[in-house]
Amino acid sequence: MNTDHTLLPVLRHERDLPAATERYGWRFHHLGIPTTEVREGERHLPELGMYVSGFPESVFGIEWMRFEEGSPIHELIQRVPHLAFVVDDLDEALKGKELLGTPTEPMGGVRVAMILENGAPVELMEFTS
């Protein structure tokens, strides 16, 4: 697998997969959608000032995110849906990327970071155990 994680603008055809999956082997994990609606089954992440729901039940990896006032999460992430990808080496994947905040460990065994790509937030996740 190619370990050069510099995503350069590349023209691609409609049938081509994004470079993140085709060239770098990043694997789709979920679509995070901000909401202000209280949803059934929410799980509170107090250190991030947010609630998440929907992921365990979604066959497509849809996760709803509701933020508390004063949440430390970057404003763009609170307003714009994001795609999340699993990467083998988070530190390597972050090289040359514009970070939206600092990498975190929202739960045991997973490190995450948000980057800015083409004006949209993208989450990169590394499972450490």
Protein Blocks (a to p, Z undefined) as FASTA:
>chain_A
ZZbfcdcdddddfklccfklmmnopacfbdcdddfbdcehiacdfknopacehjlmpmno
pacddddehiabdfklmmmccdddddfblmlmmgopacehjdddfbghiacddddeehia
cdddddfZZ
